[in-house]
Amino acid sequence: MSTEDDNDLIFKALSHRTRRHVCDLLKLEPLTTGMLCDRLPEIDRCTVMQHLKVLEEAGLVVAEKRGRERWNHLDALPILAIHERWIGPYAAYAASMLGKLNALASQFQRP
């Protein structure tokens, strides 16, 4: 699968409000599927599992089986790759400009 195909899966996964909410929950700590269902009472277990499947296919969630439980972990590396592709260069430029501004401002400070 190409990088562009991977990006399509990531953007598709993050395009849905519920999946973004699941990522927010998993950002705090790994959760079992049952725990996620408890935190998302407005949707049924089957729908939670469908959302998890989309997130897994995009590489944003990694599931670990422990006995009868399925623990879900957020994998933020795909989001980091997107950040580095589009935001990183601008962030580096902004940091560089702030450094130049700081140096210029220090020239005008009174002794």
C-alpha positions as protocol buffer text, in pm:
chain_id: "A"
residue {
  index: 1
  type: MET
  ca { x: 0 y: 0 z: 0 }
}
residue {
  index: 2
  type: SER
  ca { x: 132 y: 345 z: -88 }
}
residue {
  index: 3
  type: THR
  ca { x: 182 y: 633 z: 150 }
}
residue {
  index: 4
  type: GLU
  ca { x: -107 y: 815 z: -16 }
}
residue {
  index: 5
  type: ASP
  ca { x: -335 y: 515 z: 43 }
}
residue {
  index: 6
  type: ASP
  ca { x: -224 y: 511 z: 408 }
}
residue {
  index: 7
  type: ASN
  ca { x: -299 y: 883 z: 438 }
}
residue {
  index: 8
  type: ASP
  ca { x: -644 y: 828 z: 288 }
}
residue {
  index: 9
  type: LEU
  ca { x: -717 y: 568 z: 557 }
}
residue {
  index: 10
  type: ILE
  ca { x: -595 y: 802 z: 832 }
}
residue {
  index: 11
  type: PHE
  ca { x: -802 y: 1096 z: 710 }
}
residue {
  index: 12
  type: LYS
  ca { x: -1107 y: 872 z: 664 }
}
residue {
  index: 13
  type: ALA
  ca { x: -1066 y: 741 z: 1018 }
}
residue {
  index: 14
  type: LEU
  ca { x: -1028 y: 1089 z: 1166 }
}
residue {
  index: 15
  type: SER
  ca { x: -1316 y: 1235 z: 964 }
}
residue {
  index: 16
  type: HIS
  ca { x: -1576 y: 1093 z: 1201 }
}
residue {
  index: 17
  type: ARG
  ca { x: -1645 y: 1267 z: 1533 }
}
residue {
  index: 18
  type: THR
  ca { x: -1689 y: 942 z: 1726 }
}
residue {
  index: 19
  type: ARG
  ca { x: -1355 y: 804 z: 1606 }
}
residue {
  index: 20
  type: ARG
  ca { x: -1181 y: 1128 z: 1704 }
}
residue {
  index: 21
  type: HIS
  ca { x: -1343 y: 1094 z: 2046 }
}
residue {
  index: 22
  type: VAL
  ca { x: -1219 y: 735 z: 2074 }
}
residue {
  index: 23
  type: CYS
  ca { x: -867 y: 858 z: 1992 }
}
residue {
  index: 24
  type: ASP
  ca { x: -900 y: 1125 z: 2262 }
}
residue {
  index: 25
  type: LEU
  ca { x: -1003 y: 861 z: 2515 }
}
residue {
  index: 26
  type: LEU
  ca { x: -719 y: 628 z: 2417 }
}
residue {
  index: 27
  type: LYS
  ca { x: -471 y: 915 z: 2429 }
}
residue {
  index: 28
  type: LEU
  ca { x: -525 y: 924 z: 2805 }
}
residue {
  index: 29
  type: GLU
  ca { x: -485 y: 549 z: 2862 }
}
residue {
  index: 30
  type: PRO
  ca { x: -535 y: 211 z: 2694 }
}
residue {
  index: 31
  type: LEU
  ca { x: -892 y: 86 z: 2736 }
}
residue {
  index: 32
  type: THR
  ca { x: -1071 y: -241 z: 2682 }
}
residue {
  index: 33
  type: THR
  ca { x: -1351 y: -246 z: 2428 }
}
residue {
  index: 34
  type: GLY
  ca { x: -1597 y: -277 z: 2718 }
}
residue {
  index: 35
  type: MET
  ca { x: -1451 y: 32 z: 2885 }
}
residue {
  index: 36
  type: LEU
  ca { x: -1486 y: 224 z: 2558 }
}
residue {
  index: 37
  type: CYS
  ca { x: -1849 y: 112 z: 2532 }
}
residue {
  index: 38
  type: ASP
  ca { x: -1910 y: 241 z: 2886 }
}
residue {
  index: 39
  type: ARG
  ca { x: -1763 y: 580 z: 2788 }
}
residue {
  index: 40
  type: LEU
  ca { x: -1974 y: 595 z: 2470 }
}
residue {
  index: 41
  type: PRO
  ca { x: -2323 y: 510 z: 2602 }
}
residue {
  index: 42
  type: GLU
  ca { x: -2495 y: 677 z: 2306 }
}
residue {
  index: 43
  type: ILE
  ca { x: -2380 y: 400 z: 2067 }
}
residue {
  index: 44
  type: ASP
  ca { x: -2404 y: 22 z: 2088 }
}
residue {
  index: 45
  type: ARG
  ca { x: -2111 y: -219 z: 2125 }
}
residue {
  index: 46
  type: CYS
  ca { x: -2127 y: -331 z: 1760 }
}
residue {
  index: 47
  type: THR
  ca { x: -2090 y: 29 z: 1641 }
}
residue {
  index: 48
  type: VAL
  ca { x: -1798 y: 90 z: 1879 }
}
residue {
  index: 49
  type: MET
  ca { x: -1628 y: -218 z: 1736 }
}
residue {
  index: 50
  type: GLN
  ca { x: -1688 y: -94 z: 1380 }
}
residue {
  index: 51
  type: HIS
  ca { x: -1525 y: 239 z: 1466 }
}
residue {
  index: 52
  type: LEU
  ca { x: -1232 y: 55 z: 1625 }
}
residue {
  index: 53
  type: LYS
  ca { x: -1190 y: -151 z: 1308 }
}
residue {
  index: 54
  type: VAL
  ca { x: -1162 y: 165 z: 1095 }
}
residue {
  index: 55
  type: LEU
  ca { x: -907 y: 310 z: 1339 }
}
residue {
  index: 56
  type: GLU
  ca { x: -709 y: -17 z: 1333 }
}
residue {
  index: 57
  type: GLU
  ca { x: -707 y: -29 z: 953 }
}
residue {
  index: 58
  type: ALA
  ca { x: -564 y: 323 z: 954 }
}
residue {
  index: 59
  type: GLY
  ca { x: -295 y: 219 z: 1203 }
}
residue {
  index: 60
  type: LEU
  ca { x: -424 y: 457 z: 1470 }
}
residue {
  index: 61
  type: VAL
  ca { x: -529 y: 186 z: 1716 }
}
residue {
  index: 62
  type: VAL
  ca { x: -344 y: -129 z: 1811 }
}
residue {
  index: 63
  type: ALA
  ca { x: -545 y: -403 z: 1983 }
}
residue {
  index: 64
  type: GLU
  ca { x: -387 y: -642 z: 2231 }
}
residue {
  index: 65
  type: LYS
  ca { x: -566 y: -956 z: 2349 }
}
residue {
  index: 66
  type: ARG
  ca { x: -521 y: -1039 z: 2717 }
}
residue {
  index: 67
  type: GLY
  ca { x: -728 y: -1340 z: 2804 }
}
residue {
  index: 68
  type: ARG
  ca { x: -1086 y: -1253 z: 2716 }
}
residue {
  index: 69
  type: GLU
  ca { x: -1018 y: -880 z: 2708 }
}
residue {
  index: 70
  type: ARG
  ca { x: -915 y: -675 z: 2411 }
}
residue {
  index: 71
  type: TRP
  ca { x: -705 y: -374 z: 2512 }
}
residue {
  index: 72
  type: ASN
  ca { x: -698 y: -84 z: 2266 }
}
residue {
  index: 73
  type: HIS
  ca { x: -395 y: 144 z: 2247 }
}
residue {
  index: 74
  type: LEU
  ca { x: -357 y: 468 z: 2051 }
}
residue {
  index: 75
  type: ASP
  ca { x: -70 y: 470 z: 1802 }
}
residue {
  index: 76
  type: ALA
  ca { x: -1 y: 835 z: 1722 }
}
residue {
  index: 77
  type: LEU
  ca { x: 283 y: 765 z: 1477 }
}
residue {
  index: 78
  type: PRO
  ca { x: 60 y: 800 z: 1167 }
}
residue {
  index: 79
  type: ILE
  ca { x: -51 y: 1142 z: 1293 }
}
residue {
  index: 80
  type: LEU
  ca { x: 312 y: 1237 z: 1357 }
}
residue {
  index: 81
  type: ALA
  ca { x: 398 y: 1146 z: 997 }
}
residue {
  index: 82
  type: ILE
  ca { x: 122 y: 1380 z: 874 }
}
residue {
  index: 83
  type: HIS
  ca { x: 248 y: 1650 z: 1108 }
}
residue {
  index: 84
  type: GLU
  ca { x: 601 y: 1615 z: 974 }
}
residue {
  index: 85
  type: ARG
  ca { x: 478 y: 1626 z: 616 }
}
residue {
  index: 86
  type: TRP
  ca { x: 264 y: 1938 z: 636 }
}
residue {
  index: 87
  type: ILE
  ca { x: 311 y: 2118 z: 966 }
}
residue {
  index: 88
  type: GLY
  ca { x: 673 y: 2047 z: 1055 }
}
residue {
  index: 89
  type: PRO
  ca { x: 827 y: 2275 z: 790 }
}
residue {
  index: 90
  type: TYR
  ca { x: 602 y: 2565 z: 897 }
}
residue {
  index: 91
  type: ALA
  ca { x: 674 y: 2507 z: 1264 }
}
residue {
  index: 92
  type: ALA
  ca { x: 1049 y: 2511 z: 1195 }
}
residue {
  index: 93
  type: TYR
  ca { x: 1009 y: 2834 z: 997 }
}
residue {
  index: 94
  type: ALA
  ca { x: 802 y: 2993 z: 1276 }
}
residue {
  index: 95
  type: ALA
  ca { x: 1058 y: 2892 z: 1539 }
}
residue {
  index: 96
  type: SER
  ca { x: 1335 y: 3037 z: 1324 }
}
residue {
  index: 97
  type: MET
  ca { x: 1149 y: 3365 z: 1285 }
}
residue {
  index: 98
  type: LEU
  ca { x: 1082 y: 3384 z: 1660 }
}
residue {
  index: 99
  type: GLY
  ca { x: 1454 y: 3331 z: 1723 }
}
residue {
  index: 100
  type: LYS
  ca { x: 1538 y: 3616 z: 1484 }
}
residue {
  index: 101
  type: LEU
  ca { x: 1276 y: 3839 z: 1646 }
}
residue {
  index: 102
  type: ASN
  ca { x: 1415 y: 3760 z: 1991 }
}
residue {
  index: 103
  type: ALA
  ca { x: 1769 y: 3843 z: 1876 }
}
residue {
  index: 104
  type: LEU
  ca { x: 1650 y: 4169 z: 1721 }
}
residue {
  index: 105
  type: ALA
  ca { x: 1454 y: 4265 z: 2034 }
}
residue {
  index: 106
  type: SER
  ca { x: 1756 y: 4197 z: 2255 }
}
residue {
  index: 107
  type: GLN
  ca { x: 1954 y: 4451 z: 2052 }
}
residue {
  index: 108
  type: PHE
  ca { x: 1710 y: 4724 z: 2155 }
}
residue {
  index: 109
  type: GLN
  ca { x: 1689 y: 4641 z: 2523 }
}
residue {
  index: 110
  type: ARG
  ca { x: 1831 y: 4902 z: 2756 }
}
residue {
  index: 111
  type: PRO
  ca { x: 2147 y: 4804 z: 2945 }
}
